[in-house]
Amino acid sequence: MKNISLLLILIAFGFSAQAQVMTPEKLWSLERVSGVSLTKDGKNVIFRTRSYDLDENKGTSETYMIPVTGGKPVVVKNIDSIYSDGKTSPTGEWRIVPREVEVEPVSGEDFYPELKKSEVYIYDDLNYRHWDKWEDGLYSHLFLQNTSTGQEVDIMKDEPHDTPLQPFGGPEDYIWNNDGSKVYYVSKKLKGKDYAVSTNTDIYVYDLATGSTENITSENKGYDTQPAFSKNGILAWLQMDEPGYEADKNDIIVLRNGRKINLTQNWDGTVNSFLWSNDGKKIYFLAPVKGNQQLFEIDPFSKKAFEVKQITKGQFDLTGMIGQWGNTLVVTRTDMNHAAEIYTVNLKTGELTQLTHVNDEFYDSIKLSKVEARMIPTTDGKQMLTWVIYPPDFDAGKKYPTLLYLQGGPQSALSQFYSFRWNFQLMAANGYIVVAPNRRGMPGHGVAWNEQISGDWGGQNIQDYLSAIDALSKESFVDTEKLGAVGASYGGYSVFFLAGMHQGRFKSFIAHDGIFNTRSMYGTTEELFFVNKDLGGAYWQNPVPKAYTDFNPVNFVDKWDTPIMIVQGGKDFRVPVGQGLEAFQAAQLRGIKSKLLYFPMENHWILSPQNAIVWQKEFFKWLEETLK
């Protein structure tokens, strides 16, 4: 009777067993926190939250301010008076304004003005589309706008090039020098086939007095990005050396007394982002290390070897640096159980203190997963970090269906990130153990570990995946009759490849925007430098690279015998639509239980709220049908 009364009370107050674990709807009810900057006096943090209305299928943002020392956030409607975005010159005379301008003819009407209703694009060279957008002849240029007169100068006039970099560049791609006499910006000033096969972005300097532009990184043929000046006028940026290699080791370069100095050349890691200290004497940077992303510092003026010092340690990711106030650095932090919140780091001790508590109440109302780091031996005698995420209220006396998570990239860190699609917390809440190996090809375990995967897609890293799931399968709580493998992008490729060689381990597969046929991938993807490096070049070479023979999933479809769900975005030009359609058609014609989720307006990701809910519901519906 007491139990019944308690149940009625819980129901009356809106609580239930389902409300105690994560659901797709609950995941999308979370507010997404992002840092903007510190205020001009450095004492307050400006941040934004973004929430989504599923019925309206859109998101709205709100801006707040909170003291660095803590307190209650207050809503800020206009941040112009308290915040400097760095795009107005130090003299206040000019402001940088990025704007698209038409540079080249592409459409039918461009060539035939009398045919205004024609619907055609006309190309005679490559790079005719990128990420999810067809080349339309428009380019993003930087304009200098006089703050008094409104006069504008296009510093890239008539150039068929972009700044910010497309499709993901932002304000970090253009800055002023300290006296406001020059603009430094990042651009990839290549055209056509040269653009498609190269990663050669450079840092350019526009001189306001002369109107001239200089390339200051012309000797480096890889990526040069994220220029930033110290308080004392020393320029630093990030650099990758190898041409055409998008996942090369990323180093911090400083330009001092006319010399370019690589600060991190001898450090066995790769830098994601960096920030000059307020006094200009140190550089702080974020980098993956052993399955987490942590904060480091380096002295760019050391007279000895440049020593990298790790400031923070723990099972979490620091995902962004907002600014410094005294001995405090303001950052954003996530882990596999928590979306981003803002924290402060004591730069002397590395101690973190939570500053915002936007989603605390939500997380206090649900059961969290246990996240465990395991070291698993690989087939070549290495030790591999593997994350294991357990369902809430995990009981080692029970057996659980288990998912092998296959990370994309292929060279992206599998750290303590918090995804709103591939959400481990949500998978575990639905009763699955998740096994997430830091297989070959991931940064954070040394440069050699990271680089090994290029040209070896179906090799050692696939064996790493099998080592992880085989090791966990020895546990009594893993139901070996209910194993699934899921992943996107390179993870989707891994699904397709495993489907032809897993020897009965798995009972279900899910592949999202995965590469199924490496030959047609080479013929339709847009950033050819990626496939040139990772697949070994074109399929018409002699000898033919292994990517098109031994490591091509399409060559092993005759061995497919396991249910598979395939997800494909219609506007994904990185892994084009034919990849998913080919795979689904093959599965159907072989009589294999299969399903296709086609999102015509999504790219390589699922961005629309309602589409994301459908994705989640279909994901778990498929697993329910095939594993439980």
C-alpha positions in Angstrom: 0.0 0.0 0.0 2.8 2.4 0.9 4.6 1.5 -2.4 1.4 2.3 -4.4 0.9 5.6 -2.5 4.5 6.6 -3.2 4.1 5.7 -6.9 1.0 7.9 -7.1 2.8 10.8 -5.5 5.7 10.5 -7.9 3.3 10.4 -10.9 1.4 13.4 -9.5 4.7 15.4 -9.4 5.6 14.4 -12.9 8.3 11.8 -12.0 8.5 8.3 -13.5 11.1 5.7 -14.2 11.5 7.0 -17.7 12.1 10.5 -16.4 15.1 9.3 -14.5 17.2 8.5 -17.6 18.1 10.4 -20.7 15.8 10.4 -23.7 16.1 12.0 -27.1 13.6 14.8 -26.2 15.4 15.4 -22.9 18.8 15.6 -24.7 17.4 18.3 -27.0 15.9 20.2 -24.0 19.4 20.9 -22.7 20.6 24.5 -23.1 23.9 24.7 -25.0 26.4 26.9 -23.4 29.2 28.7 -25.3 31.7 31.3 -24.3 31.9 34.7 -26.0 34.6 36.7 -24.3 35.6 38.5 -21.1 34.4 42.0 -20.7 36.8 44.9 -21.4 37.8 45.1 -17.7 38.4 41.3 -17.6 36.2 40.8 -14.6 33.2 39.3 -16.2 32.4 36.5 -18.6 30.1 36.9 -21.5 28.4 33.7 -22.6 25.5 32.5 -24.6 22.9 29.7 -24.2 21.0 28.2 -27.1 17.8 26.3 -26.6 15.7 24.5 -29.2 11.9 24.4 -29.7 11.1 21.1 -31.2 7.6 22.2 -32.3 9.0 25.2 -34.1 12.1 23.2 -35.3 14.4 26.1 -34.5 16.7 27.4 -31.8 17.0 30.8 -30.0 19.9 32.3 -28.1 20.3 34.4 -25.0 23.4 36.3 -23.9 24.5 36.5 -20.2 27.2 38.0 -18.1 28.7 36.5 -14.9 31.7 37.7 -12.7 34.8 35.5 -13.1 34.7 35.1 -9.3 31.2 33.6 -9.5 27.7 34.8 -8.8 24.4 34.9 -10.6 24.3 35.4 -14.3 22.4 38.4 -15.6 20.9 38.8 -19.1 22.7 41.2 -21.4 20.8 42.7 -24.3 23.6 44.8 -25.8 27.2 43.8 -25.3 28.8 46.5 -27.5 29.7 48.8 -24.6 31.3 46.0 -22.5 32.9 43.8 -25.1 35.4 44.2 -27.9 35.3 41.6 -30.7 38.7 42.7 -32.0 37.4 43.6 -35.4 37.6 47.4 -34.9 41.1 48.7 -35.4 43.0 49.8 -32.2 42.8 53.4 -33.5 39.0 53.0 -33.8 39.2 54.3 -37.4 38.4 51.1 -39.3 36.3 48.0 -38.8 36.7 44.6 -40.6 33.5 43.5 -42.2 33.3 40.1 -44.1 30.8 40.1 -47.0 30.1 37.9 -50.0 30.8 39.4 -53.4 30.2 38.0 -56.9 33.5 37.4 -58.6 33.0 34.8 -61.3 30.1 33.8 -63.7 28.6 30.4 -62.9 24.9 30.3 -63.5 23.1 30.1 -66.9 22.0 33.7 -66.5 25.6 34.8 -65.9 26.5 33.5 -69.4 23.2 34.1 -71.1 21.5 37.2 -69.6 18.5 36.8 -71.8 17.7 33.3 -70.3 16.8 34.5 -66.8 14.8 31.4 -66.0 17.5 28.9 -66.8 18.5 26.7 -64.0 22.1 25.5 -64.7 25.6 25.8 -63.3 28.5 25.7 -65.8 31.9 24.6 -64.7 35.2 24.0 -66.5 37.3 23.1 -63.5 37.2 21.3 -60.1 36.1 22.6 -56.7 32.6 23.0 -58.2 31.1 22.2 -54.8 32.3 22.1 -51.1 30.9 20.5 -48.0 27.2 21.2 -48.7 27.2 24.1 -51.1 27.7 24.3 -54.9 30.1 26.9 -56.1 28.0 29.9 -57.2 30.6 32.5 -58.1 30.3 34.3 -54.7 33.3 34.7 -52.4 33.6 36.0 -48.9 35.9 39.1 -48.9 37.1 41.3 -46.1 36.0 45.0 -46.3 37.6 47.8 -44.3 34.8 50.1 -43.3 35.6 53.6 -42.1 33.8 54.1 -38.8 33.3 57.8 -39.4 32.5 58.1 -43.1 31.3 54.6 -43.9 33.8 54.4 -46.8 34.7 50.8 -47.7 37.7 49.1 -49.2 37.6 45.5 -50.4 41.1 44.3 -49.5 40.6 41.2 -51.7 39.1 43.0 -54.7 38.4 40.7 -57.7 40.0 37.7 -56.0 38.3 34.3 -56.4 39.2 33.4 -52.8 37.6 33.3 -49.4 38.2 34.8 -46.0 37.0 33.5 -43.6 37.9 30.0 -44.9 35.0 28.0 -46.1 33.0 26.3 -44.8 34.1 26.5 -41.2 36.2 29.6 -40.8 35.2 32.4 -38.6 36.5 35.6 -36.8 39.7 33.7 -35.9 40.7 34.0 -39.6 41.3 37.8 -39.5 42.9 40.1 -37.0 44.6 43.6 -36.6 48.1 44.1 -35.7 48.6 46.0 -32.4 48.9 49.5 -33.8 46.0 49.0 -36.4 48.2 49.6 -39.4 47.8 46.1 -40.9 45.2 43.3 -41.2 46.4 39.7 -41.0 44.1 37.1 -42.5 44.0 33.5 -43.5 43.1 32.4 -47.0 43.6 29.6 -49.5 44.5 31.5 -52.6 44.3 28.6 -55.0 41.9 27.8 -57.8 40.3 24.7 -59.4 42.1 21.4 -59.2 44.9 23.1 -57.3 42.4 24.1 -54.6 40.8 20.6 -54.4 44.1 18.8 -53.9 45.8 21.2 -51.5 45.7 22.2 -47.8 47.9 25.2 -48.5 46.3 28.0 -46.5 48.5 31.0 -45.8 48.6 34.1 -43.6 48.4 37.3 -45.6 49.2 40.9 -44.4 47.3 43.9 -45.9 49.1 47.2 -45.3 46.6 50.1 -45.0 49.1 52.7 -45.9 50.3 51.1 -49.2 47.3 49.0 -50.1 49.7 46.1 -50.7 49.3 42.5 -49.6 52.1 40.1 -48.6 52.1 36.3 -48.0 54.2 35.7 -44.9 54.0 31.9 -44.9 54.6 31.1 -48.5 57.4 28.6 -47.8 55.0 26.3 -45.9 52.7 24.3 -48.2 50.4 22.9 -45.5 47.8 24.6 -43.2 48.7 28.0 -41.6 45.8 29.1 -39.4 44.7 31.1 -36.3 47.1 34.1 -36.3 47.2 36.0 -32.9 49.4 38.8 -31.5 50.7 39.0 -28.0 50.5 42.1 -25.9 54.0 43.0 -27.0 53.3 42.5 -30.7 54.7 39.0 -31.3 52.8 37.1 -33.9 51.9 33.4 -33.4 49.9 30.9 -35.5 49.3 27.2 -36.0 51.0 25.3 -38.7 50.9 21.9 -40.3 53.9 21.0 -42.4 52.9 18.2 -44.8 51.1 19.4 -48.0 47.7 17.7 -48.5 47.5 16.2 -45.0 44.6 17.7 -43.1 45.4 15.8 -39.8 49.1 16.5 -39.7 50.7 17.5 -36.4 49.6 21.0 -35.6 52.4 23.2 -34.2 52.6 26.7 -32.6 54.9 29.0 -34.6 56.1 32.4 -33.4 57.6 35.2 -35.5 60.3 36.9 -33.5 63.0 39.2 -34.8 62.3 38.0 -38.4 62.7 34.3 -37.4 59.9 31.7 -37.5 60.3 29.4 -34.5 58.4 26.2 -34.0 57.7 26.0 -30.3 56.2 22.5 -30.2 58.3 20.8 -32.9 59.8 18.3 -30.4 56.6 17.7 -28.4 54.8 14.5 -29.3 51.4 15.9 -29.6 49.2 18.2 -31.7 47.7 21.5 -30.8 44.0 22.3 -31.3 43.9 26.0 -30.3 46.0 28.5 -28.3 45.8 31.8 -26.4 48.5 34.4 -25.5 48.7 35.1 -21.8 47.7 38.7 -20.8 51.3 39.7 -20.1 52.5 38.2 -23.4 55.0 35.9 -21.7 53.3 32.6 -22.1 51.1 30.7 -24.6 48.3 28.5 -23.3 46.9 25.8 -25.6 44.4 22.9 -25.7 45.4 19.5 -27.0 44.2 15.9 -26.8 46.0 13.6 -24.5 45.2 10.1 -23.5 41.5 10.3 -24.3 40.9 13.8 -22.8 41.5 17.3 -24.0 43.6 19.3 -21.5 45.2 22.7 -21.0 49.0 23.2 -21.5 51.4 26.1 -21.4 54.7 26.9 -23.0 57.2 29.7 -22.7 57.9 31.1 -26.2 60.9 33.1 -24.9 62.7 30.2 -23.2 66.5 30.2 -23.9 66.5 26.5 -23.4 64.4 23.8 -25.1 60.8 24.8 -25.3 59.2 22.9 -22.4 55.5 22.0 -22.6 53.8 22.0 -19.2 50.4 20.3 -18.7 48.2 22.4 -16.3 45.0 20.3 -16.0 44.4 16.6 -15.6 41.3 14.6 -15.3 38.5 12.7 -17.1 37.1 15.6 -19.0 37.6 17.8 -22.1 38.4 21.5 -22.0 36.8 22.6 -25.3 37.5 26.3 -25.5 39.4 29.1 -23.9 37.4 32.3 -23.3 40.0 34.6 -21.6 42.4 35.2 -18.7 41.9 37.3 -15.6 44.9 37.3 -13.3 45.9 33.7 -12.5 42.5 32.5 -13.7 41.7 31.2 -17.2 38.1 30.9 -18.2 37.3 27.8 -20.3 34.4 25.5 -21.4 34.4 21.9 -20.2 32.5 18.7 -21.1 32.5 15.1 -20.2 30.5 12.1 -21.5 27.8 12.8 -18.9 27.6 16.6 -19.1 27.2 19.1 -21.9 29.4 22.2 -21.9 29.5 24.6 -18.9 31.9 27.4 -18.2 34.7 26.8 -15.6 37.7 28.7 -14.3 41.2 27.2 -14.1 43.7 28.2 -11.5 46.8 28.6 -13.7 49.1 27.8 -10.8 47.4 24.6 -9.5 45.3 23.4 -12.4 42.2 23.3 -10.2 38.9 23.8 -12.0 35.9 25.5 -10.5 32.5 25.4 -12.2 31.2 28.9 -13.0 27.9 28.4 -14.8 25.3 26.0 -13.7 22.9 26.2 -16.6 22.1 22.5 -16.8 22.8 21.4 -13.2 19.2 21.0 -12.3 18.5 18.9 -15.3 21.5 16.5 -14.6 20.5 16.3 -10.9 17.1 14.9 -12.1 18.5 12.0 -14.2 20.7 9.0 -13.5 24.2 9.3 -14.9 26.4 6.6 -16.5 29.6 5.3 -15.2 32.4 6.0 -17.6 35.5 3.8 -17.3 38.9 4.0 -18.9 40.4 0.6 -19.8 43.7 -0.3 -21.3 43.4 -3.2 -23.8 46.2 -5.0 -25.5 46.3 -4.8 -29.3 47.3 -7.4 -31.8 50.7 -5.7 -32.3 51.6 -5.6 -28.6 50.4 -2.0 -27.8 48.1 -0.8 -25.0 45.0 1.0 -26.2 42.8 3.2 -24.1 39.1 2.2 -24.5 36.2 4.1 -22.9 33.4 1.9 -21.5 30.1 3.5 -20.7 27.7 1.6 -18.5 23.9 2.0 -18.2 22.6 3.8 -15.2 22.0 1.4 -12.3 24.4 -1.0 -14.0 24.2 -4.5 -12.4 27.3 -6.7 -13.1 25.1 -9.8 -12.4 23.0 -9.1 -15.5 23.8 -9.3 -19.2 23.6 -6.3 -21.5 23.5 -5.7 -25.2 26.7 -3.9 -26.2 27.6 -1.4 -28.9 31.1 -1.0 -30.4 31.3 2.7 -31.2 33.4 3.5 -34.3 34.8 7.0 -34.4 34.9 9.1 -37.5 37.6 11.4 -38.7 39.5 9.1 -39.2 42.0 11.2 -37.2 39.8 12.9 -34.6 40.1 12.4 -30.9 37.7 10.1 -29.0 37.8 12.1 -25.8 35.4 13.2 -23.2 33.2 15.1 -25.8 29.5 15.5 -25.4 27.6 15.0 -28.7 24.0 15.8 -29.3 23.7 13.0 -31.8 26.3 10.3 -31.0 25.5 10.7 -27.3 27.0 7.9 -25.1 24.9 8.9 -22.2 21.7 8.4 -24.2 22.9 5.1 -25.6 23.7 3.8 -22.1 20.3 5.1 -20.8 18.6 2.9 -23.3 20.2 -0.2 -21.7 23.4 -0.6 -23.8 27.0 -0.8 -22.8 29.1 1.3 -25.1 32.7 0.3 -26.0 34.6 3.2 -27.5 38.3 2.4 -28.4 41.0 5.0 -29.0 42.1 2.9 -32.0 45.0 3.8 -34.3 44.6 7.1 -36.1 43.5 9.2 -33.0 45.5 12.1 -31.6 46.4 12.2 -28.0 48.6 9.1 -28.0 51.6 10.4 -29.8 52.2 11.4 -33.4 53.0 7.9 -34.7 49.8 6.5 -33.3 47.8 9.3 -35.0 49.5 8.9 -38.4 49.4 5.1 -38.7 45.9 5.0 -40.2 46.6 6.9 -43.4 46.7 4.4 -46.3 45.8 1.6 -43.9 42.1 2.1 -43.4 41.2 -1.6 -43.3 44.4 -2.7 -41.4 45.6 -2.3 -37.9 42.9 0.1 -36.7 40.2 -2.5 -37.7 42.1 -5.0 -35.6 42.1 -2.5 -32.8 38.3 -2.4 -32.9 38.1 -6.1 -32.8 40.6 -6.3 -29.9 38.4 -3.9 -27.9 35.1 -5.7 -28.4 36.7 -9.2 -27.9 38.2 -8.1 -24.6 34.9 -6.7 -23.3 33.1 -9.8 -24.6 35.0 -11.8 -22.0 33.1 -10.0 -19.3 30.1 -11.9 -17.9 27.8 -8.8 -18.1 28.3 -8.5 -21.9 25.7 -10.4 -23.9 27.8 -11.7 -26.8 24.7 -12.7 -28.7 23.7 -9.0 -28.7 26.6 -7.1 -30.1 26.2 -4.1 -32.5 28.6 -1.8 -34.2 27.7 1.8 -35.0 29.5 4.8 -36.5 29.6 7.7 -38.9 31.9 9.0 -41.6 35.1 6.9 -41.3 33.1 5.1 -38.6 30.5 4.4 -41.2 33.2 3.0 -43.5 34.3 0.8 -40.6 30.8 -0.5 -40.3 30.7 -1.4 -44.0 34.2 -3.0 -43.8 33.4 -5.0 -40.6 30.2 -6.2 -42.2 32.3 -8.3 -44.6 34.8 -9.7 -42.2 33.5 -9.7 -38.6 33.0 -13.5 -38.5 29.7 -13.5 -36.8 30.6 -11.2 -33.9 27.9 -8.6 -34.5 24.1 -9.0 -34.8 23.4 -5.4 -36.0 25.1 -2.5 -37.8 24.3 1.2 -38.2 26.4 3.3 -40.7 25.9 7.1 -41.0 27.4 8.8 -44.1 30.0 6.1 -44.4 32.3 5.4 -47.3 31.1 2.2 -49.0 32.9 2.3 -52.4 36.3 3.9 -52.3 36.4 4.2 -56.1 33.2 6.2 -56.4 34.2 8.1 -53.3 37.4 9.3 -55.1 35.3 10.2 -58.1 32.7 12.4 -56.3 34.2 13.8 -53.0 35.3 17.4 -53.1 38.4 17.8 -50.9 40.7 15.5 -53.0 43.7 16.1 -50.7 41.9 14.0 -48.2 41.5 10.9 -50.4 44.9 11.5 -52.0 46.5 11.2 -48.5 44.3 8.6 -46.8 43.4 6.3 -49.7 46.8 6.6 -51.4 45.7 8.6 -54.4 43.7 7.7 -57.5 42.3 4.2 -58.3 43.8 4.3 -61.8 47.4 4.2 -60.5 49.6 1.2 -61.1 49.9 -0.5 -58.7 46.4 0.2 -57.4 46.4 1.3 -53.8 45.1 -1.2 -51.2 42.2 1.2 -50.4 40.6 0.2 -53.7 41.2 -3.5 -53.3 41.9 -5.1 -49.9 40.3 -2.2 -48.0 37.3 -1.4 -50.2 34.0 -2.5 -48.5 32.2 -3.0 -51.8 34.6 -5.9 -52.6 33.3 -7.9 -49.7 29.5 -7.5 -49.9 29.3 -11.2 -50.8 30.1 -11.9 -47.2 27.4 -9.6 -45.7 24.9 -11.5 -43.6 23.9 -9.1 -40.8 21.1 -6.5 -40.5 22.2 -3.0 -41.3 20.7 0.5 -41.1 22.2 3.1 -43.4 21.8 6.9 -42.9 22.6 9.3 -45.6 22.5 13.1 -46.0 21.4 14.4 -49.4 23.7 17.5 -49.1 26.8 15.6 -47.9 29.4 16.4 -50.6 32.3 15.0 -48.4 30.8 11.5 -48.5 28.3 11.9 -51.3 24.8 10.4 -51.4 25.8 7.5 -53.7 27.8 5.9 -50.9 24.7 5.3 -48.8 22.5 4.4 -51.7 25.0 1.9 -53.1 25.2 0.2 -49.7 21.5 0.0 -49.1 20.9 -1.3 -52.6 23.5 -4.0 -52.1 22.0 -5.1 -48.7 18.5 -5.2 -50.2 19.5 -7.2 -53.3 21.3 -9.7 -51.0 18.1 -10.1 -49.0 19.6 -8.7 -45.8 17.3 -7.0 -43.3 18.1 -3.3 -43.9 16.7 0.2 -43.6 17.6 3.5 -45.3 17.3 6.9 -43.5 17.7 9.6 -46.1 17.8 13.2 -45.0 17.6 15.2 -48.3 18.4 18.6 -46.7 21.1 17.5 -44.2 24.9 17.5 -44.9 27.5 15.3 -43.2 25.7 16.0 -39.9 22.1 16.1 -38.7 21.4 19.7 -37.7 17.7 20.2 -37.7 16.1 19.5 -34.3 13.2 17.4 -35.6 15.4 15.5 -38.0 17.7 14.8 -35.0 14.8 13.4 -33.0 13.8 11.1 -35.9 17.5 10.0 -36.1 17.6 9.1 -32.4 14.2 7.3 -32.5 15.1 5.3 -35.6 18.5 4.5 -34.1 17.1 2.9 -31.0 14.1 1.4 -32.9 16.6 -0.4 -35.1 18.6 -1.7 -32.2 15.4 -2.8 -30.4 14.5 -4.8 -33.5 17.9 -6.4 -34.0 19.6 -6.7 -30.6 16.9 -7.0 -27.9 
